[in-house]
Amino acid sequence: MAYDEGLAEMIRADLADHEGIVEKRMFGGLCFMLNGHMLCGVHKDGGMFRVGKPREVAALAIKGVSEMAFTGRKMGGLVDASDDAMADDDRREHLMTLAKENVRSLPPR
């Protein structure tokens, strides 16, 4: 599966001021890692954010966000964002904030 390069550019711009960001191809899309931890990514139909289980309910309350289930099986702590949610700066920023909180809660790599 290819990813949407326009969405990738939006995420790159969102993360331009952050050190420790690395891009990695994963899950048929493009993943953005922060200090070695998966933060978010883009795929053909939108994006995904690793918000962690404690922030999953808050993320799912955002319009255009659903449970991540690439293989048909729910992936806890990961949420899927529609193209519409990704295009909305406020919703994307809220999801990014939740994902950054998750990474900060993880042990260093």
PyMOL commands that place a pseudoatom at each C-alpha (Angstrom):
pseudoatom trace, name=CA, resn=MET, resi=1, chain=A, elem=C, hetatm=0, pos=[0.000, 0.000, 0.000]
pseudoatom trace, name=CA, resn=ALA, resi=2, chain=A, elem=C, hetatm=0, pos=[1.340, 3.411, -0.938]
pseudoatom trace, name=CA, resn=TYR, resi=3, chain=A, elem=C, hetatm=0, pos=[1.038, 6.420, 1.320]
pseudoatom trace, name=CA, resn=ASP, resi=4, chain=A, elem=C, hetatm=0, pos=[-0.240, 9.913, 0.599]
pseudoatom trace, name=CA, resn=GLU, resi=5, chain=A, elem=C, hetatm=0, pos=[2.810, 12.141, 0.057]
pseudoatom trace, name=CA, resn=GLY, resi=6, chain=A, elem=C, hetatm=0, pos=[0.740, 15.272, 0.754]
pseudoatom trace, name=CA, resn=LEU, resi=7, chain=A, elem=C, hetatm=0, pos=[-0.133, 13.950, 4.211]
pseudoatom trace, name=CA, resn=ALA, resi=8, chain=A, elem=C, hetatm=0, pos=[3.519, 13.043, 4.762]
pseudoatom trace, name=CA, resn=GLU, resi=9, chain=A, elem=C, hetatm=0, pos=[4.505, 16.630, 3.972]
pseudoatom trace, name=CA, resn=MET, resi=10, chain=A, elem=C, hetatm=0, pos=[1.968, 17.962, 6.506]
pseudoatom trace, name=CA, resn=ILE, resi=11, chain=A, elem=C, hetatm=0, pos=[3.406, 15.698, 9.209]
pseudoatom trace, name=CA, resn=ARG, resi=12, chain=A, elem=C, hetatm=0, pos=[6.961, 16.695, 8.267]
pseudoatom trace, name=CA, resn=ALA, resi=13, chain=A, elem=C, hetatm=0, pos=[5.977, 20.350, 8.675]
pseudoatom trace, name=CA, resn=ASP, resi=14, chain=A, elem=C, hetatm=0, pos=[4.296, 19.600, 12.018]
pseudoatom trace, name=CA, resn=LEU, resi=15, chain=A, elem=C, hetatm=0, pos=[7.486, 17.919, 13.266]
pseudoatom trace, name=CA, resn=ALA, resi=16, chain=A, elem=C, hetatm=0, pos=[10.035, 20.287, 11.672]
pseudoatom trace, name=CA, resn=ASP, resi=17, chain=A, elem=C, hetatm=0, pos=[11.065, 21.804, 15.027]
pseudoatom trace, name=CA, resn=HIS, resi=18, chain=A, elem=C, hetatm=0, pos=[11.491, 18.476, 16.825]
pseudoatom trace, name=CA, resn=GLU, resi=19, chain=A, elem=C, hetatm=0, pos=[14.849, 16.787, 17.192]
pseudoatom trace, name=CA, resn=GLY, resi=20, chain=A, elem=C, hetatm=0, pos=[15.006, 13.012, 17.170]
pseudoatom trace, name=CA, resn=ILE, resi=21, chain=A, elem=C, hetatm=0, pos=[12.531, 12.473, 14.288]
pseudoatom trace, name=CA, resn=VAL, resi=22, chain=A, elem=C, hetatm=0, pos=[13.300, 9.650, 11.860]
pseudoatom trace, name=CA, resn=GLU, resi=23, chain=A, elem=C, hetatm=0, pos=[11.130, 8.482, 8.967]
pseudoatom trace, name=CA, resn=LYS, resi=24, chain=A, elem=C, hetatm=0, pos=[10.759, 4.752, 8.404]
pseudoatom trace, name=CA, resn=ARG, resi=25, chain=A, elem=C, hetatm=0, pos=[8.667, 2.765, 5.952]
pseudoatom trace, name=CA, resn=MET, resi=26, chain=A, elem=C, hetatm=0, pos=[6.359, 0.467, 7.916]
pseudoatom trace, name=CA, resn=PHE, resi=27, chain=A, elem=C, hetatm=0, pos=[2.982, -1.218, 7.474]
pseudoatom trace, name=CA, resn=GLY, resi=28, chain=A, elem=C, hetatm=0, pos=[2.925, -0.226, 3.776]
pseudoatom trace, name=CA, resn=GLY, resi=29, chain=A, elem=C, hetatm=0, pos=[3.103, 3.427, 4.720]
pseudoatom trace, name=CA, resn=LEU, resi=30, chain=A, elem=C, hetatm=0, pos=[5.507, 5.917, 6.226]
pseudoatom trace, name=CA, resn=CYS, resi=31, chain=A, elem=C, hetatm=0, pos=[6.082, 6.034, 9.976]
pseudoatom trace, name=CA, resn=PHE, resi=32, chain=A, elem=C, hetatm=0, pos=[7.577, 8.896, 11.963]
pseudoatom trace, name=CA, resn=MET, resi=33, chain=A, elem=C, hetatm=0, pos=[9.678, 7.856, 14.933]
pseudoatom trace, name=CA, resn=LEU, resi=34, chain=A, elem=C, hetatm=0, pos=[10.544, 10.149, 17.852]
pseudoatom trace, name=CA, resn=ASN, resi=35, chain=A, elem=C, hetatm=0, pos=[13.666, 9.117, 19.765]
pseudoatom trace, name=CA, resn=GLY, resi=36, chain=A, elem=C, hetatm=0, pos=[13.247, 5.558, 18.501]
pseudoatom trace, name=CA, resn=HIS, resi=37, chain=A, elem=C, hetatm=0, pos=[9.542, 5.231, 19.342]
pseudoatom trace, name=CA, resn=MET, resi=38, chain=A, elem=C, hetatm=0, pos=[6.725, 5.150, 16.804]
pseudoatom trace, name=CA, resn=LEU, resi=39, chain=A, elem=C, hetatm=0, pos=[4.860, 8.468, 16.978]
pseudoatom trace, name=CA, resn=CYS, resi=40, chain=A, elem=C, hetatm=0, pos=[2.590, 8.605, 13.939]
pseudoatom trace, name=CA, resn=GLY, resi=41, chain=A, elem=C, hetatm=0, pos=[2.400, 7.706, 10.284]
pseudoatom trace, name=CA, resn=VAL, resi=42, chain=A, elem=C, hetatm=0, pos=[0.618, 8.099, 7.001]
pseudoatom trace, name=CA, resn=HIS, resi=43, chain=A, elem=C, hetatm=0, pos=[-0.932, 5.569, 4.664]
pseudoatom trace, name=CA, resn=LYS, resi=44, chain=A, elem=C, hetatm=0, pos=[-3.038, 5.635, 1.509]
pseudoatom trace, name=CA, resn=ASP, resi=45, chain=A, elem=C, hetatm=0, pos=[-6.296, 6.610, 3.214]
pseudoatom trace, name=CA, resn=GLY, resi=46, chain=A, elem=C, hetatm=0, pos=[-5.142, 8.892, 6.027]
pseudoatom trace, name=CA, resn=GLY, resi=47, chain=A, elem=C, hetatm=0, pos=[-2.879, 8.602, 9.009]
pseudoatom trace, name=CA, resn=MET, resi=48, chain=A, elem=C, hetatm=0, pos=[-2.292, 6.843, 12.278]
pseudoatom trace, name=CA, resn=PHE, resi=49, chain=A, elem=C, hetatm=0, pos=[-1.148, 7.981, 15.696]
pseudoatom trace, name=CA, resn=ARG, resi=50, chain=A, elem=C, hetatm=0, pos=[0.320, 5.936, 18.529]
pseudoatom trace, name=CA, resn=VAL, resi=51, chain=A, elem=C, hetatm=0, pos=[-1.495, 7.621, 21.408]
pseudoatom trace, name=CA, resn=GLY, resi=52, chain=A, elem=C, hetatm=0, pos=[-1.144, 4.777, 23.907]
pseudoatom trace, name=CA, resn=LYS, resi=53, chain=A, elem=C, hetatm=0, pos=[-3.970, 3.018, 25.678]
pseudoatom trace, name=CA, resn=PRO, resi=54, chain=A, elem=C, hetatm=0, pos=[-4.421, 5.686, 28.416]
pseudoatom trace, name=CA, resn=ARG, resi=55, chain=A, elem=C, hetatm=0, pos=[-5.149, 8.348, 25.738]
pseudoatom trace, name=CA, resn=GLU, resi=56, chain=A, elem=C, hetatm=0, pos=[-7.072, 6.154, 23.309]
pseudoatom trace, name=CA, resn=VAL, resi=57, chain=A, elem=C, hetatm=0, pos=[-10.558, 7.205, 24.499]
pseudoatom trace, name=CA, resn=ALA, resi=58, chain=A, elem=C, hetatm=0, pos=[-9.641, 10.901, 24.131]
pseudoatom trace, name=CA, resn=ALA, resi=59, chain=A, elem=C, hetatm=0, pos=[-8.315, 10.272, 20.618]
pseudoatom trace, name=CA, resn=LEU, resi=60, chain=A, elem=C, hetatm=0, pos=[-11.394, 8.303, 19.569]
pseudoatom trace, name=CA, resn=ALA, resi=61, chain=A, elem=C, hetatm=0, pos=[-13.596, 11.235, 20.627]
pseudoatom trace, name=CA, resn=ILE, resi=62, chain=A, elem=C, hetatm=0, pos=[-12.048, 13.335, 17.831]
pseudoatom trace, name=CA, resn=LYS, resi=63, chain=A, elem=C, hetatm=0, pos=[-14.174, 13.480, 14.671]
pseudoatom trace, name=CA, resn=GLY, resi=64, chain=A, elem=C, hetatm=0, pos=[-12.728, 11.269, 11.931]
pseudoatom trace, name=CA, resn=VAL, resi=65, chain=A, elem=C, hetatm=0, pos=[-10.710, 9.051, 14.285]
pseudoatom trace, name=CA, resn=SER, resi=66, chain=A, elem=C, hetatm=0, pos=[-11.346, 5.324, 14.650]
pseudoatom trace, name=CA, resn=GLU, resi=67, chain=A, elem=C, hetatm=0, pos=[-9.688, 2.248, 16.089]
pseudoatom trace, name=CA, resn=MET, resi=68, chain=A, elem=C, hetatm=0, pos=[-6.650, 1.048, 14.172]
pseudoatom trace, name=CA, resn=ALA, resi=69, chain=A, elem=C, hetatm=0, pos=[-7.255, -2.383, 12.668]
pseudoatom trace, name=CA, resn=PHE, resi=70, chain=A, elem=C, hetatm=0, pos=[-4.923, -2.905, 9.685]
pseudoatom trace, name=CA, resn=THR, resi=71, chain=A, elem=C, hetatm=0, pos=[-5.228, -6.673, 9.852]
pseudoatom trace, name=CA, resn=GLY, resi=72, chain=A, elem=C, hetatm=0, pos=[-8.893, -6.665, 10.879]
pseudoatom trace, name=CA, resn=ARG, resi=73, chain=A, elem=C, hetatm=0, pos=[-7.809, -6.916, 14.501]
pseudoatom trace, name=CA, resn=LYS, resi=74, chain=A, elem=C, hetatm=0, pos=[-7.831, -3.922, 16.874]
pseudoatom trace, name=CA, resn=MET, resi=75, chain=A, elem=C, hetatm=0, pos=[-4.370, -2.590, 17.662]
pseudoatom trace, name=CA, resn=GLY, resi=76, chain=A, elem=C, hetatm=0, pos=[-4.575, -1.116, 21.168]
pseudoatom trace, name=CA, resn=GLY, resi=77, chain=A, elem=C, hetatm=0, pos=[-3.071, 2.318, 21.655]
pseudoatom trace, name=CA, resn=LEU, resi=78, chain=A, elem=C, hetatm=0, pos=[-3.086, 3.084, 17.922]
pseudoatom trace, name=CA, resn=VAL, resi=79, chain=A, elem=C, hetatm=0, pos=[-5.782, 5.115, 16.191]
pseudoatom trace, name=CA, resn=ASP, resi=80, chain=A, elem=C, hetatm=0, pos=[-6.578, 5.741, 12.552]
pseudoatom trace, name=CA, resn=ALA, resi=81, chain=A, elem=C, hetatm=0, pos=[-7.292, 9.275, 11.304]
pseudoatom trace, name=CA, resn=SER, resi=82, chain=A, elem=C, hetatm=0, pos=[-9.304, 9.840, 8.131]
pseudoatom trace, name=CA, resn=ASP, resi=83, chain=A, elem=C, hetatm=0, pos=[-8.078, 12.124, 5.345]
pseudoatom trace, name=CA, resn=ASP, resi=84, chain=A, elem=C, hetatm=0, pos=[-10.537, 14.717, 6.654]
pseudoatom trace, name=CA, resn=ALA, resi=85, chain=A, elem=C, hetatm=0, pos=[-9.135, 14.520, 10.195]
pseudoatom trace, name=CA, resn=MET, resi=86, chain=A, elem=C, hetatm=0, pos=[-5.582, 14.719, 8.875]
pseudoatom trace, name=CA, resn=ALA, resi=87, chain=A, elem=C, hetatm=0, pos=[-6.397, 17.802, 6.784]
pseudoatom trace, name=CA, resn=ASP, resi=88, chain=A, elem=C, hetatm=0, pos=[-7.824, 19.650, 9.799]
pseudoatom trace, name=CA, resn=ASP, resi=89, chain=A, elem=C, hetatm=0, pos=[-4.938, 21.402, 11.571]
pseudoatom trace, name=CA, resn=ASP, resi=90, chain=A, elem=C, hetatm=0, pos=[-6.662, 21.442, 14.983]
pseudoatom trace, name=CA, resn=ARG, resi=91, chain=A, elem=C, hetatm=0, pos=[-7.620, 17.763, 14.968]
pseudoatom trace, name=CA, resn=ARG, resi=92, chain=A, elem=C, hetatm=0, pos=[-4.196, 16.709, 13.654]
pseudoatom trace, name=CA, resn=GLU, resi=93, chain=A, elem=C, hetatm=0, pos=[-2.465, 18.840, 16.309]
pseudoatom trace, name=CA, resn=HIS, resi=94, chain=A, elem=C, hetatm=0, pos=[-4.628, 17.315, 19.062]
pseudoatom trace, name=CA, resn=LEU, resi=95, chain=A, elem=C, hetatm=0, pos=[-3.728, 13.801, 17.889]
pseudoatom trace, name=CA, resn=MET, resi=96, chain=A, elem=C, hetatm=0, pos=[-0.044, 14.726, 17.626]
pseudoatom trace, name=CA, resn=THR, resi=97, chain=A, elem=C, hetatm=0, pos=[-0.119, 16.100, 21.183]
pseudoatom trace, name=CA, resn=LEU, resi=98, chain=A, elem=C, hetatm=0, pos=[-1.610, 12.833, 22.466]
pseudoatom trace, name=CA, resn=ALA, resi=99, chain=A, elem=C, hetatm=0, pos=[1.017, 10.829, 20.547]
pseudoatom trace, name=CA, resn=LYS, resi=100, chain=A, elem=C, hetatm=0, pos=[3.870, 12.959, 21.923]
pseudoatom trace, name=CA, resn=GLU, resi=101, chain=A, elem=C, hetatm=0, pos=[2.526, 12.472, 25.462]
pseudoatom trace, name=CA, resn=ASN, resi=102, chain=A, elem=C, hetatm=0, pos=[2.620, 8.740, 24.804]
pseudoatom trace, name=CA, resn=VAL, resi=103, chain=A, elem=C, hetatm=0, pos=[6.237, 8.792, 23.611]
pseudoatom trace, name=CA, resn=ARG, resi=104, chain=A, elem=C, hetatm=0, pos=[7.285, 10.879, 26.624]
pseudoatom trace, name=CA, resn=SER, resi=105, chain=A, elem=C, hetatm=0, pos=[5.775, 8.181, 28.884]
pseudoatom trace, name=CA, resn=LEU, resi=106, chain=A, elem=C, hetatm=0, pos=[7.929, 5.432, 27.357]
pseudoatom trace, name=CA, resn=PRO, resi=107, chain=A, elem=C, hetatm=0, pos=[11.415, 4.432, 28.504]
pseudoatom trace, name=CA, resn=PRO, resi=108, chain=A, elem=C, hetatm=0, pos=[14.270, 5.935, 26.455]
pseudoatom trace, name=CA, resn=ARG, resi=109, chain=A, elem=C, hetatm=0, pos=[15.760, 3.953, 23.612]
for i in range(1, 109): cmd.bond("trace and resi %d" % i, "trace and resi %d" % (i + 1))
show_as sticks, trace
zoom trace
